[in-house]
Amino acid sequence: MKRHILTAILYTVVTTVIFGLIYPMVVTGAAQLLFKDKANGQLIQQNGKLVGSHLIGQPFTAPGYFHSRPSAAGNGYDAANSSGSNYAPTNKKLIDRVVADVTTNQLDHPNTDVPIDLVTASASGLDPDITPAAADFQAARIARERHLTEDAIRQLIATHTQGRQLGILGEPRVNVLELNLDLDHTAPAK
């Protein structure tokens, strides 16, 4: 009996050291060596200042910026509260919010269909991307606010449009933070 208890304790200590210390350190070290940018959250810096992450969206509300998807994560893009609203499609709160967002988005484009991703949150509430159609929908407002042509704005959108991964996975998308940073570089907001 004493030998079994000693074996169990020794086995627990050895496996804890191997799988609780050594294995995580090896995996973390390998990730830092092979995929440093991804392992550190794909942080975006500008002029030595951290401005965000390629992986996590953030709110943009000024009229001279491309707006992100709505977020249901906490107070908006709160990574500690990542989740969707979990409202059913018939939930009055969801319907009222979507109708209000459609109305707001249609101010620049009356009687025009609003791309769905501008009025619905993603499952995580942290999606950093919008569809090219959602970016294009905002081009007229951005052009007016930045005193650029719509063609110049559409060129920026095209530059930042990423295709499907491996040609088949996902949908074309535009990273809002990267697009807005390029927009600031091209025509600084006034």
Backbone as a ProteinNet text record, in pm:
[ID]
protein_1_A
[PRIMARY]
MKRHILTAILYTVVTTVIFGLIYPMVVTGAAQLLFKDKANGQLIQQNGKLVGSHLIGQPFTAPGYFHSRPSAAGNGYDAANSSGSNYAPTNKKLIDRVVADVTTNQLDHPNTDVPIDLVTASASGLDPDITPAAADFQAARIARERHLTEDAIRQLIATHTQGRQLGILGEPRVNVLELNLDLDHTAPAK
[TERTIARY]
82.8	0	87.1	189	278.3	349.3	389	457.1	364.7	236.6	140.1	118	109.6	91	214.2	332.3	456.2	466.8	428.5	428.7	330.3	214.3	113.7	163.1	223.5	276.6	388.8	480.4	591.6	540.2	444.1	385.9	320.2	249.6	185	288.7	396.8	501	568.4	603.7	671.8	582.1	457.7	368.3	337.8	330	308.6	426.9	546.1	665.7	671.6	647.3	656.3	546.8	421.6	309.1	265.7	307.4	268.9	377.4	502	612.3	690.8	747.1	835.9	760	649	573.5	527.3	463.8	424	542.9	656.2	773.5	826.8	826.5	873.2	779	649.3	552	560.1	569.5	580.8	709.9	819.1	946.6	942.3	884.3	872.9	785.1	676.6	588	661.1	740.5	815.1	922.1	982	1084.2	1024.5	918.6	863.3	754	673.6	557.3	548.6	656.3	663.1	545.4	515.5	407.8	272.8	242.8	115.6	108.6	219.9	221.6	199.2	230.8	215.8	90.8	-2.3	-132.2	-138.6	-41.6	-37.8	-67	9.7	-7.4	38.7	-31.4	0.6	51.9	172.1	231.1	248.9	234.3	254.2	333.2	444.7	534	573.1	598.3	639.8	529.3	405.8	292.5	198.3	155.4	60.8	-75.6	-130.3	-259.7	-369	-331.8	-433.3	-375.1	-463.8	-426	-495.5	-426.1	-484.5	-601.9	-605.8	-702.6	-827.3	-823.9	-936.2	-984.4	-1113.3	-1171.4	-1177	-1203.7	-1223.2	-1322.9	-1388.6	-1492.1	-1432.5	-1488.3	-1457.7	-1592.3	-1609.2	-1738.5	-1732.1	-1613.7	-1600.8	-1640.5	-1704.8	-1752.3	-1640.6	-1517.5	-1406.5	-1335.7	-1392	-1331.5	-1430.3	-1375.2	-1458.7	-1505.8	-1631.4	-1689.4	-1684.2	-1662.2	-1655.3	-1795.5	-1800.6	-1926.6	-1967.6	-2097.8	-2138.2	-2079.2	-2056.3	-2000.7	-2095.4	-2113.4	-2195.4	-2107.8	-1977.1	-1882.6	-1871.1	-1933.3	-1926.5	-1973.4	-1889.6	-1921.4	-1869.8	-1853.3	-1806.6	-1659.5	-1629.6	-1492.8	-1414.8	-1482.7	-1421.2	-1381.2	-1251	-1203	-1232	-1249	-1279.5	-1423.8	-1506.8	-1647.6	-1684.4	-1595.7	-1618.3	-1737.1	-1834.3	-1949.1	-2044.9	-2135.7	-2243.1	-2354.5	-2458.3	-2569.2	-2655	-2652.4	-2735.2	-2884.7	-2919.4	-3060.2	-3111.5	-3232.5	-3296.5	-3332.5	-3346.4	-3379.8	-3510.8	-3598	-3725.8	-3723.5	-3607.9	-3596.6	-3615.1	-3703.4	-3735.1	-3613.3	-3527.3	-3407.1	-3316.8	-3298.6	-3214.7	-3278	-3406.3	-3475.4	-3467.5	-3492	-3485.9	-3346	-3242.2	-3105.4	-3069.5	-3106.3	-3075.6	-3149.9	-3276	-3353.3	-3289.2	-3247.2	-3181.4	-3049.7	-2972.6	-2845.8	-2868.4	-2970.2	-3002.5	-3039.9	-3124.3	-3166.4	-3045.8	-2955.9	-2835.6	-2748.6	-2728.5	-2644.7	-2706.7	-2839	-2905.2	-2906.7	-2857.8	-2853.7	-2773.7	-2663.9	-2582.1	-2633.9	-2710.3	-2761.2	-2909.2	-2996.2	-3139.1	-3193.5	-3280.8	-3348.4	-3252.1	-3135.5	-3036.6	-3019.6	-3004.8	-2980.3	-2846.1	-2845.7	-2723.3	-2660.8	-2530.7	-2466.7	-2489.6	-2521.9	-2563.5	-2458.5	-2330.6	-2228.7	-2213.2	-2275.9	-2272.9	-2381.6	-2473.6	-2583.2	-2596.7	-2511.7	-2515.2	-2376.9	-2373.9	-2247.5	-2201.3	-2070.9	-2017.4	-2039.1	-2012.4	-2032.5	-1943.1	-1821.5	-1730.1	-1751.1	-1805.2	-1818	-1686.9	-1582.8	-1449.9	-1397.9	-1482.7	-1440.4	-1374.7	-1249.1	-1179.6	-1209.2	-1282.6	-1302.3	-1446.2	-1459.4	-1590.4	-1578.3	-1690	-1687.9	-1647.1	-1594.7	-1567.1	-1692.8	-1809.1	-1934.4	-1963.6	-1934.9	-1956.7	-1859.5	-1736.4	-1639	-1681.5	-1722.7	-1765.5	-1888.3	-1977.5	-2097.6	-2060.5	-1948.3	-1905.3	-1816.1	-1780.8	-1684.2	-1726.7	-1854.1	-1899.6	-1881.3	-1916.8	-1900.8	-1754.1	-1669	-1525.9	-1467.8	-1503.7	-1453.3	-1493.1	-1616.5	-1664.7	-1589.3	-1573.2	-1507.9	-1358	-1293	-1147.6	-1110.3	-1209.6	-1186.2	-1104.1	-1145.9	-1085.9	-1193.9	-1153.7	-1252.8	-1296.1	-1415	-1462.3	-1373.1	-1319	-1227.5	-1102.2	-1050	-931.4	-963.4	-1082.7	-1124.5	-1140.3	-1201.9	-1220.9	-1086.6	-988.1	-853.6	-793.1	-810.4	-762.7	-832.6	-962.1	-1038.7	-984.5	-962.9	-912.4	-773.9	-690.8	-557	-564	-663.7	-675	-770.2	-826.4	-916.6	-835	-861.2	-795.8	-893.2	-842	-926.2	-949	-1011.3	-1034.6	-900.6	-891.2	-769.6	-758.4	-641.6	-615.1	-710.8	-772.3	-862.7	-1001.7	-1025.8	-1156.6	-1217.1	-1136.7	-1186.1	-1225.8	-1341.4	-1387.3	-1438.8	-1450.1	-1501.5	-1401.5	-1403.7	-1318.2	-1350.9	-1247.3	-1266	-1168	-1200.1	-1117.1	-1095.1	-969.3	-938.9	-959.7	-1052.5	-1092.4	-979	-908.5	-799.8	-690.5	-648.1	-542.8	-587.5	-713	-766.4	-769.8	-814.4	-819.7	-680.6	-584.2	-447.5	-391.7	-417.6	-373	-446	-571.3	-649.1	-589.8	-551.8	-486.7	-354.1	-282.7	-154.6	-175.9	-278.1	-306.9	-365.4	-462.9	-531.3	-565.9	-474.8	-499.2	-632.9	-699.3	-828	-804.7	-902.2	-889.5	-965.9
-118.8	0	125	128.2	242.2	265.4	156	165.9	225.6	191.1	243.6	393.8	435.4	578.2	655.8	604.9	669.3	676.9	571	569.1	672.8	681.9	778.6	921.9	950.1	1084.9	1117.8	1023.7	1044.2	1065.3	984.8	998.6	1135.7	1182.1	1313.5	1424.2	1417	1519.1	1520.3	1402	1392.5	1444.6	1402.7	1448.2	1597.5	1648.6	1792.1	1870.8	1826	1894.6	1885.6	1766.3	1749	1827	1803.7	1862.5	1999.1	2034.1	2164.3	2269	2229.1	2323.8	2308.2	2190.5	2171.1	2184	2112.8	2116.3	2258.7	2333.9	2471.1	2560.5	2542.4	2623.2	2590.1	2463.5	2423.5	2478.3	2464.4	2513.2	2665.6	2734.8	2880.9	2923.5	2857.2	2888.8	2865.7	2754	2724.7	2828.5	2867.3	2968.9	3102.7	3139.1	3264.7	3260.7	3145.7	3133.2	3128.6	3050.5	3026.7	3124.3	3171.1	3255.6	3373.6	3447.5	3552.5	3650.8	3699.9	3797.7	3738.5	3619.4	3555.9	3517.3	3468.9	3428.1	3546.7	3665.3	3785	3865.5	3806.9	3871.6	3959.7	3952.9	4034.3	4181.3	4235.7	4374.1	4469.2	4579.2	4679.9	4803.7	4846.5	4966.4	5070.3	5195.4	5305.7	5413.1	5451.9	5549.8	5506.7	5377.9	5325.6	5314.9	5340.5	5336.8	5222.7	5145.8	5037.4	5096.6	5059.5	5113	5006.2	4879.7	4775	4641.4	4550.9	4417.2	4386.6	4312.4	4268.9	4174.1	4112.6	4007.2	4053.1	4171.3	4216.2	4351.4	4358.7	4482.5	4588.4	4709.5	4820	4917.1	4993.2	5082	5205.1	5241	5366.4	5434.2	5553.9	5620.6	5753.7	5809.9	5938.4	5919.9	6019.8	6004.4	5987.8	6027.2	6016	5882.4	5787.1	5654	5547	5435.8	5319.3	5264.4	5230.9	5178.6	5026.4	4970.4	4825.8	4768	4636.8	4570	4609.8	4605	4625.2	4514	4542.3	4441.6	4415.6	4288.5	4250.2	4210.8	4233.2	4192.9	4302.4	4282.1	4379.1	4515.5	4616	4752.4	4778.5	4674.7	4686.7	4653.5	4548.1	4503.4	4479.7	4432.6	4400.5	4252.8	4227.4	4089.8	4004.2	4065.6	3989.4	3938.6	3997.3	3957.2	3914.5	3843.1	3802	3707.9	3749.8	3665	3740.6	3667.3	3730.4	3767.9	3829.4	3869.9	3750.5	3645.1	3526.3	3555.8	3668.6	3699.6	3618.2	3567.9	3498.1	3599.9	3557.2	3651.2	3725.9	3672	3737.7	3822.2	3833.9	3911.2	4060.1	4124.7	4265.2	4355.5	4329.4	4412.4	4405.9	4285.5	4269.4	4339.2	4319.3	4381.8	4533.5	4589.3	4734.8	4788.8	4716.5	4763	4757.6	4649.3	4636.2	4742.7	4765.8	4868.9	5006.4	5035.9	5164.1	5176.1	5067.7	5069.5	5085.8	5020.5	5035.9	5180.8	5239.3	5378.6	5472.1	5451.7	5534.8	5519.3	5396.2	5372.2	5425.2	5432.5	5479.9	5632.5	5703.1	5848.9	5893.2	5823.5	5856.6	5792.7	5685.9	5612.3	5581.3	5679.8	5654.4	5544.5	5463	5355.2	5256.2	5238.6	5143.5	5032.4	4910.7	4799	4816.8	4799.2	4809.8	4670.7	4658.5	4526.8	4472.9	4346.7	4284.1	4295	4292.4	4296.2	4433.6	4536.8	4667.8	4682.1	4586.4	4595.8	4473.8	4372	4253.6	4228	4184.4	4153.4	4013.5	3991.9	3858	3772.3	3643.7	3552.5	3587.2	3633.1	3667.4	3809.4	3895.3	4036.6	4111.3	4044.6	4104.9	4106.3	4078.6	4064.6	4193.1	4184.2	4303.8	4336.8	4249.7	4263.5	4295.3	4359	4378.3	4326.3	4307.3	4262.3	4378.4	4348.1	4455.9	4537.7	4473.2	4546.1	4646.6	4609.8	4701.6	4819	4792.7	4901.6	4992.9	4933.3	5011.5	5096.9	5043.3	5116.1	5246.6	5247.5	5364.5	5459.8	5423.3	5500.6	5644.8	5669.2	5806.7	5896.6	5846	5924.7	5955.6	5854.6	5871.8	5972.3	5959.5	6050.9	6194.7	6213.8	6347.5	6404.2	6323.7	6369.4	6394.3	6312.6	6323.4	6405.6	6457.3	6537.8	6460.1	6336.5	6249.9	6206.5	6147.9	6094.7	5956.7	5917	5782.7	5676.4	5707.1	5611.9	5591.1	5697.8	5685.2	5599.4	5616.9	5536.8	5391	5367.8	5230.1	5162.7	5240.5	5186	5139.1	5220.3	5179.2	5051.5	5045.6	4926	4804.3	4818.9	4707.6	4663.4	4758.8	4727.4	4645	4672.1	4604.5	4485.2	4452.6	4337.6	4208.7	4121.2	3990.6	3887.8	3800	3696.2	3580.1	3477.9	3356.1	3290.4	3233	3161.9	3035.3	3012.4	2897.5	2894	3006.8	3017	2961.1	2894.1	2831.2	2856.9	2896.9	2910.4	3053.5	3069.6	3200.8	3284.2	3412.9	3508.1	3622.6	3694.9	3813.2	3910.3	3978.7	4064.8	4180.9	4283	4402.1	4428.1	4438.3	4468	4617.8	4654.4	4794.1	4877.9	4827	4903.4	4933.7	4832.7	4855	4951.8	4941.2	5032.4	5175.4	5194.3	5328.7	5387.1	5303.1	5352.4	5398.9	5322.7	5362.8	5489	5499.8	5618.9	5741.1	5727.8	5838.8	5875.9	5776.6	5803	5874.7	5831.6	5888.4	6028.4	6047.1	6175.9	6194.9	6252.2	6266.7	6335	6284.9	6342.4	6483.4	6567.1	6706.6	6728.1
0	0	0	86.5	97	-36.8	-102.7	-230.7	-338.2	-336.8	-433.5	-413.4	-288.4	-259	-303.8	-274.3	-314.6	-467	-536.3	-682.8	-737.2	-678.9	-723.3	-704	-590.6	-563.5	-661.6	-680.6	-772.3	-915.8	-956.4	-1089.7	-1105.8	-1004.6	-1008.2	-1021.5	-942.9	-948.3	-1086	-1136.2	-1265.3	-1378.1	-1383.1	-1490.7	-1478.4	-1357	-1337.5	-1392.1	-1363	-1413.2	-1566	-1620.7	-1766.2	-1838.8	-1798.7	-1871.9	-1821.2	-1700.5	-1645.8	-1658.7	-1675.3	-1686.4	-1816.9	-1838.3	-1953.3	-2085.8	-2101.3	-2226.9	-2260.9	-2168.5	-2203.3	-2239.2	-2172.2	-2203.7	-2343.4	-2380.7	-2513.9	-2621.6	-2600.9	-2699.1	-2710.8	-2598.1	-2600	-2668.6	-2636.9	-2701.1	-2851.2	-2892.7	-3035.7	-3105.5	-3042.3	-3100.5	-3113.5	-3013.4	-3018.4	-3128.7	-3148.9	-3253.3	-3393.4	-3409.5	-3542.5	-3584.4	-3489.8	-3521.3	-3425.1	-3408	-3305.4	-3314	-3433.8	-3449.3	-3407.7	-3453.3	-3420	-3272.6	-3218.4	-3077.8	-2984	-3030.3	-2947.1	-2980.5	-3053.4	-3077.2	-3199.4	-3288.7	-3410.3	-3380.1	-3286.4	-3244.9	-3355.2	-3368.6	-3469.6	-3397.1	-3436.4	-3377.6	-3486.6	-3446.4	-3539.1	-3465.8	-3523	-3460.7	-3320	-3302.2	-3172.6	-3069.1	-3110.4	-3017.5	-3056.7	-2958.6	-2983.4	-3016.4	-3133.5	-3174.1	-3179.9	-3170	-3171.7	-3213.1	-3245.1	-3288.3	-3420	-3502.6	-3629.1	-3604.8	-3486	-3456.2	-3382.3	-3319.8	-3238.1	-3288.9	-3317.1	-3366.3	-3258.4	-3302.1	-3209.8	-3271.6	-3187.9	-3241.7	-3309.5	-3421.5	-3488.9	-3511.5	-3458.4	-3470.3	-3544	-3559	-3628.9	-3775.7	-3834.6	-3972.4	-4075.4	-4043.8	-4137.1	-4132.7	-4060.4	-4049.2	-4093.1	-4139.8	-4167.3	-4033.8	-4025.8	-3902.8	-3903.6	-3786.8	-3769.4	-3752.9	-3741.9	-3708.6	-3567.9	-3537.1	-3398.1	-3311.1	-3185.7	-3096.2	-2980.5	-2947.5	-2832.6	-2714.7	-2726.1	-2621.2	-2515.7	-2402.7	-2292.9	-2338.6	-2315.5	-2359.1	-2500.4	-2576.7	-2713	-2724.2	-2796.4	-2822.3	-2693.8	-2592	-2463.4	-2466.2	-2483.3	-2498	-2375.2	-2258.9	-2138.1	-2139.3	-2224.5	-2232.6	-2373.8	-2439	-2576.3	-2587.3	-2665.3	-2694.1	-2784.4	-2841.4	-2915.8	-2818.9	-2870.6	-2784	-2744	-2824.2	-2804.7	-2811.3	-2873.9	-2895.1	-3013.5	-3001.5	-3112.3	-3220.2	-3344.9	-3452.1	-3429.3	-3343.8	-3317.1	-3190.3	-3124	-3000.9	-3030.1	-2954.4	-2977.7	-2962.5	-2864.3	-2845.8	-2968.7	-3021.2	-3139.4	-3259.2	-3279	-3392.3	-3382.7	-3264.2	-3246	-3272.8	-3226.2	-3247.9	-3395.8	-3463.2	-3605.6	-3686.3	-3655.2	-3725.9	-3704.9	-3582.8	-3554.3	-3630.3	-3635.5	-3708.7	-3858.7	-3912.2	-4054	-4082.7	-3997.8	-4015.5	-4012.6	-3918.1	-3907.6	-4031.7	-4076.7	-4193.4	-4321.6	-4326.5	-4447.5	-4458.5	-4359.3	-4368.6	-4490.6	-4519.4	-4636.4	-4764.4	-4752.7	-4868.3	-4847.9	-4859.8	-4837.5	-4929	-4872.4	-4945.3	-5011.9	-4951.7	-5003.2	-4901	-4950.4	-4859.4	-4790.4	-4659.7	-4580.3	-4570.6	-4596.5	-4580.5	-4439.8	-4431.5	-4305.9	-4196.8	-4234.1	-4129.7	-4065.5	-4119.4	-4053.7	-3948.1	-3942.8	-3845.5	-3755.7	-3776.4	-3690.8	-3632.8	-3509.5	-3442.5	-3480.2	-3472.8	-3497.2	-3373.3	-3384.9	-3272.4	-3154	-3180.4	-3070.8	-3022.8	-3108.1	-3075.1	-3091.3	-3143.2	-3154.8	-3298.4	-3394.7	-3533.2	-3584	-3631.5	-3680.1	-3826.2	-3893.8	-4037.8	-4074	-4191	-4253.7	-4396.5	-4461.7	-4599.8	-4690.7	-4808.6	-4903.7	-4935.3	-4937.4	-4963.1	-4852	-4727.3	-4614.9	-4621.5	-4663.4	-4678.8	-4793.1	-4904.8	-5020.7	-4987.6	-4906.3	-4865	-4794.5	-4723.9	-4647.4	-4727.3	-4850	-4929.6	-4952.4	-4982.1	-5010.5	-4887.7	-4769.8	-4646.2	-4620.7	-4635.5	-4610.1	-4709.5	-4837.3	-4940.6	-4909.3	-4868.8	-4835.5	-4715.1	-4610.2	-4487.1	-4505.8	-4589.9	-4608.8	-4732.1	-4802.8	-4922.8	-5026.6	-5048.9	-5149	-5246.9	-5356.8	-5449.9	-5401.8	-5440.9	-5406.2	-5470.2	-5587.8	-5652.5	-5568.6	-5507.6	-5421.7	-5299.9	-5244.9	-5129	-5171.2	-5285.7	-5333.7	-5363.7	-5406.9	-5430.6	-5297.9	-5192	-5058.9	-5013.5	-5035.3	-4997.2	-5071.5	-5201.8	-5282	-5233.5	-5195	-5145	-5016.9	-4934.3	-4804.8	-4805.4	-4919.9	-4927.1	-4932.7	-4838.3	-4833.6	-4890	-4972.9	-5032.5	-4937	-4988.5	-4910.2	-4876.8	-4758.5	-4721.1	-4804.2	-4860.2	-4947.2	-5066.3	-5096.3	-5209.8	-5188	-5072.9	-5051.4	-4913.8	-4816.8	-4679.8	-4647.6	-4586.6	-4544.2	-4659.7	-4633.8	-4731.6	-4745.1	-4857.2	-4867.2	-4754.2	-4705.3	-4588.9	-4592.9	-4512.8	-4501	-4353	-4310.9	-4171.3	-4149.3	-4062.9	-4043.3	-3984.8	-3885.1	-3824.3	-3925.9	-4000.7	-4099.3	-4208.5	-4251.1	-4352.3	-4298.9	-4175.3	-4117	-4094.6	-4057.5	-4041.5	-4175.4	-4280.8	-4414.4	-4458.8	-4425.8	-4456.7	-4388.4	-4261.4	-4189.6	-4253.9	-4304.8	-4368.5	-4502.2	-4576.9	-4708.4	-4698.6	-4613	-4598.2	-4451.5	-4373.6	-4228.4	-4198.9	-4094.3	-4052.4	-4000.7	-4025.4	-3981.2	-3853.7
[MASK]
++++++++++++++++++++++++++++++++++++++++++++++++++++++++++++++++++++++++++++++++++++++++++++++++++++++++++++++++++++++++++++++++++++++++++++++++++++++++++++++++++++++++++++++++++++++++++++++

